[in-house]
Amino acid sequence: MGQPPQRMSTETILEEAIRLTSGRRNEDYGNPLDDYMRTAELWTALLRHKLKPGETIEWDDAIRCMCAVKLSRDVNRRKRDNMADLAGYAHCRQWAEDEETMRLNEGSKILDDPPYD
């Protein structure tokens, strides 16, 4: 076996994903749990006519769907950005799961109301 091909960037895809999801993203969009809970609520409202009564889209469904978008794009054209975003969504999912567990253990409400500028 030969050596792996040289990367153009010294930053790995995982390092890029962590940098992108840990930096300004949190300031812009809030905690991933809150962000994807809002996304899921919006998708539930948009898809209400297709869902069975009482069914909802959950926050982790929203993350999985975002991963599917990136996979679909990568099938069309392989790009580093797609893989970095997939890793970022995995990071956000873990972050959201940890936040949900913490809030449940503290007896906090799950969805925080976002501050508005």
PyMOL commands that set and color helices and strands:
alter all, ss='L'
color gray80, all
select helices_A, chain A and resi 13-22+24-29+32-50+59-76+80-106
alter helices_A, ss='H'
color red, helices_A
deselect
rebuild
show_as cartoon
